[in-house]
Amino acid sequence: MNTKQLLIGGLAALAFASCKPQLNTPNYNSGNLDFTRYLAVGNSLTSGYSNNSLYRSGQQNSYPSMLANQFATVGGGAFLQPLLKSEVGFPTAKLVLGLVIDSTTGLASLSPIPDPSPSDNAGDDASIAAQGPFNNIGVPGIRAIDFLIPGYASLNPYAKRFFNDLTASPLAELGRMNPTFFTAWIGKNDGRGYATSGGIGKVNGGFLDQNSISNPMLFAVALDSVVNRLTAGGAKGVLISIPDVTAIPYFTTIPYNGLVLTRQGQVDSLNAAYAGTPIKFQLGANAFVIQDNSVPLIKRRQMVAGEYVCLSVPTANLKRGLGSVQPIPTQYILDANEVNNVRTATANFNDMIAQAALDHDLAYVNMGAFLKTLSSGILYNGVNYNAEFVKGGAFSLDGVHLTPRGYAFAANEIIRNINAYYGAYIPMVDVNAYDGLSFP
């Protein structure tokens, strides 16, 4: 081979090399964070609760489990959850979509029904505390103020499964892991019970008032106790805000003016029945009639915009005169005053959470603001998501908790804030890789 051939060959090799694609490997890193022992603290949202129950695949697709998978790419350690055996649900069956026959029209439609599969939760009430400590200690039903109650785990069937000391308060469970990093999403249940029960409870409730808004002084003490316990060993972490419960499908699915009258005879009959009262009807959409004991004599009125019908209302009865001939009982309605009570308390609690994050130099995730973006819709890799019941893809069949895809969105919002606050570079979760609702 002569010099000319060598030169041509060299130039060809150089040209080939320059045409090769440059593969940029993401420089994922933890910043200065240590994910060796990640602890997730919270309520049903943290546990993986979905479709009105807790079950094994829901736990496996919890947002803490997703976070742990992403943390593993930057040195995160093992992640242990108190997994159930049941796929049907514990302690009761989860909701699934099934055919329901309308007894009035005879028409079939898809609606949420309890999973008809045989129960498979035998043994799930037995203690597995010896297998711990666990990295995910989210407990369905727990309020922030419940962290102060000694013996709380003996009252909660899920906590009873894995809490190490059933006589101690939940604060004791926070110390078992000695975390290096944590997420804490607490406080939703300190107002949710009041909202979902139609405001039947108190505005400043105590430890025994389950369907009330928690007393803000008790909430402050509980929040301070939880954060102090979590940070005692120098752990960094994330505090997460409480979403506005009135922005979820449980309250937004049935509109306040969902009484649709299609025949003039219906309108005339109802107007005759309510003659002499402020209640009036017309063809088309009408506001539901609801119970209101403050209204003289008739003890009922029509709803106004900004009030909400709970998803728990017997929807079949709405076709048989409930909400028109008969008023909808108060436990199914969140009226304007009750909406204000919930929103005021939520804003107050979130101010405390944000201040606690500031005081302890922790990341703060405004999850409420993020989840509200679902109302207008989110396009993710070609798939549209929104807050519409059943069809939206993000909320499960109970209208309160998320689907695995919804929890993936939550995980990504947490990661985004960790990266921004702590200067880390943790990869995002692929939302579309997880399941939404299952259709028969």
Secondary structure as the mmCIF struct_conf table of DSSP 4:
data_model
#
loop_
_struct_conf.conf_type_id
_struct_conf.id
_struct_conf.beg_label_comp_id
_struct_conf.beg_label_asym_id
_struct_conf.beg_label_seq_id
_struct_conf.end_label_comp_id
_struct_conf.end_label_asym_id
_struct_conf.end_label_seq_id
HELX_RH_AL_P HELX_RH_AL_P1 THR A 3 CYS A 19
BEND BEND1 LYS A 20 LYS A 20
STRN STRN1 ASN A 29 ASN A 29
TURN_TY1_P TURN_TY1_P1 GLY A 31 ASN A 32
BEND BEND2 THR A 36 ARG A 37
STRN STRN2 TYR A 38 GLY A 42
BEND BEND3 ASN A 43 ASN A 43
HELX_RH_AL_P HELX_RH_AL_P2 SER A 44 SER A 47
TURN_TY1_P TURN_TY1_P2 GLY A 48 GLY A 48
STRN STRN3 SER A 50 SER A 50
TURN_TY1_P TURN_TY1_P3 ASN A 51 ASN A 52
STRN STRN4 SER A 53 LEU A 54
HELX_RH_AL_P HELX_RH_AL_P3 ARG A 56 GLN A 60
TURN_TY1_P TURN_TY1_P4 ASN A 61 ASN A 61
HELX_RH_AL_P HELX_RH_AL_P4 TYR A 63 PHE A 71
HELX_RH_3T_P HELX_RH_3T_P1 ALA A 72 VAL A 74
TURN_TY1_P TURN_TY1_P5 GLY A 75 GLY A 75
BEND BEND4 LYS A 85 LYS A 85
BEND BEND5 GLU A 87 VAL A 88
STRN STRN5 PHE A 90 PHE A 90
BEND BEND6 PRO A 91 THR A 92
HELX_LH_PP_P HELX_LH_PP_P1 ALA A 93 LYS A 94
STRN STRN6 LEU A 95 ILE A 101
TURN_TY1_P TURN_TY1_P6 SER A 103 THR A 105
STRN STRN7 ALA A 108 PRO A 114
BEND BEND7 SER A 117 SER A 117
HELX_LH_PP_P HELX_LH_PP_P2 PRO A 118 SER A 119
TURN_TY1_P TURN_TY1_P7 ALA A 122 ASP A 125
BEND BEND8 ALA A 126 ALA A 126
HELX_RH_3T_P HELX_RH_3T_P2 ALA A 129 GLN A 131
BEND BEND9 ASN A 135 ASN A 135
STRN STRN8 ASN A 136 ASN A 136
TURN_TY1_P TURN_TY1_P8 PRO A 140 GLY A 141
BEND BEND10 ALA A 144 ALA A 144
HELX_RH_3T_P HELX_RH_3T_P3 ILE A 145 LEU A 148
TURN_TY1_P TURN_TY1_P9 PRO A 150 GLY A 151
HELX_RH_3T_P HELX_RH_3T_P4 TYR A 152 SER A 154
TURN_TY1_P TURN_TY1_P10 LEU A 155 LEU A 155
TURN_TY1_P TURN_TY1_P11 PRO A 157 TYR A 158
HELX_RH_AL_P HELX_RH_AL_P5 ALA A 159 PHE A 162
BEND BEND11 ASN A 164 ASN A 164
TURN_TY1_P TURN_TY1_P12 LEU A 166 THR A 167
BEND BEND12 ALA A 168 ALA A 168
HELX_RH_AL_P HELX_RH_AL_P6 PRO A 170 LEU A 174
TURN_TY1_P TURN_TY1_P13 GLY A 175 GLY A 175
BEND BEND13 ARG A 176 MET A 177
BEND BEND14 THR A 180 THR A 180
STRN STRN9 PHE A 181 TRP A 185
TURN_TY1_P TURN_TY1_P14 LYS A 188 LYS A 188
HELX_RH_AL_P HELX_RH_AL_P7 ASN A 189 THR A 196
TURN_TY1_P TURN_TY1_P15 SER A 197 GLY A 198
BEND BEND15 GLY A 199 GLY A 199
BEND BEND16 GLY A 201 GLY A 201
BEND BEND17 VAL A 203 ASN A 204
STRN STRN10 GLY A 205 GLY A 205
TURN_TY1_P TURN_TY1_P16 PHE A 207 LEU A 208
TURN_TY1_P TURN_TY1_P17 GLN A 210 ASN A 211
BEND BEND18 SER A 212 SER A 212
HELX_LH_PP_P HELX_LH_PP_P3 ILE A 213 ILE A 213
STRN STRN11 SER A 214 SER A 214
HELX_LH_PP_P HELX_LH_PP_P4 ASN A 215 ASN A 215
HELX_RH_AL_P HELX_RH_AL_P8 PRO A 216 THR A 231
TURN_TY1_P TURN_TY1_P18 ALA A 232 GLY A 233
STRN STRN12 LYS A 236 ILE A 240
HELX_LH_PP_P HELX_LH_PP_P5 SER A 241 PRO A 243
HELX_RH_3T_P HELX_RH_3T_P5 VAL A 245 ALA A 247
BEND BEND19 ILE A 248 ILE A 248
HELX_RH_AL_P HELX_RH_AL_P9 PRO A 249 THR A 252
BEND BEND20 THR A 253 ILE A 254
TURN_TY1_P TURN_TY1_P19 TYR A 256 ASN A 257
STRN STRN13 LEU A 259 LEU A 261
HELX_RH_AL_P HELX_RH_AL_P10 GLN A 264 ALA A 273
TURN_TY1_P TURN_TY1_P20 TYR A 274 GLY A 276
BEND BEND21 THR A 277 PRO A 278
BEND BEND22 LEU A 283 LEU A 283
STRN STRN14 GLY A 284 ASN A 286
HELX_LH_PP_P HELX_LH_PP_P6 ALA A 287 PHE A 288
STRN STRN15 VAL A 289 GLN A 291
TURN_TY1_P TURN_TY1_P21 ASN A 293 SER A 294
BEND BEND23 VAL A 295 VAL A 295
TURN_TY1_P TURN_TY1_P22 PRO A 296 ILE A 298
STRN STRN16 ARG A 300 GLN A 302
TURN_TY1_P TURN_TY1_P23 ALA A 305 GLY A 306
STRN STRN17 TYR A 308 VAL A 309
TURN_TY1_P TURN_TY1_P24 LEU A 311 SER A 312
BEND BEND24 VAL A 313 VAL A 313
HELX_RH_AL_P HELX_RH_AL_P11 THR A 315 LEU A 318
TURN_TY1_P TURN_TY1_P25 LYS A 319 GLY A 321
STRN STRN18 LEU A 322 LEU A 322
TURN_TY1_P TURN_TY1_P26 GLY A 323 VAL A 325
STRN STRN19 GLN A 326 GLN A 326
HELX_LH_PP_P HELX_LH_PP_P7 PRO A 327 PRO A 327
STRN STRN20 ILE A 328 ILE A 328
HELX_LH_PP_P HELX_LH_PP_P8 PRO A 329 PRO A 329
HELX_RH_3T_P HELX_RH_3T_P6 THR A 330 TYR A 332
STRN STRN21 ILE A 333 LEU A 334
HELX_RH_AL_P HELX_RH_AL_P12 ALA A 336 ASP A 359
TURN_TY1_P TURN_TY1_P27 HIS A 360 ASP A 361
STRN STRN22 ALA A 363 VAL A 365
HELX_RH_AL_P HELX_RH_AL_P13 MET A 367 LYS A 372
HELX_RH_3T_P HELX_RH_3T_P7 THR A 373 SER A 375
TURN_TY1_P TURN_TY1_P28 SER A 376 SER A 376
STRN STRN23 ILE A 378 TYR A 380
TURN_TY1_P TURN_TY1_P29 ASN A 381 GLY A 382
STRN STRN24 VAL A 383 TYR A 385
STRN STRN25 ASN A 386 ASN A 386
BEND BEND25 ALA A 387 ALA A 387
TURN_TY1_P TURN_TY1_P30 PHE A 389 LYS A 391
BEND BEND26 GLY A 392 GLY A 392
STRN STRN26 GLY A 393 GLY A 393
BEND BEND27 ALA A 394 ALA A 394
STRN STRN27 PHE A 395 PHE A 395
TURN_TY1_P TURN_TY1_P31 LEU A 397 ASP A 398
BEND BEND28 GLY A 399 HIS A 401
STRN STRN28 LEU A 402 LEU A 402
HELX_LH_PP_P HELX_LH_PP_P9 THR A 403 THR A 403
HELX_RH_AL_P HELX_RH_AL_P14 PRO A 404 TYR A 422
STRN STRN29 TYR A 425 TYR A 425
HELX_LH_PP_P HELX_LH_PP_P10 ILE A 426 VAL A 429
HELX_RH_3T_P HELX_RH_3T_P8 VAL A 431 ALA A 433
BEND BEND29 TYR A 434 TYR A 434
#
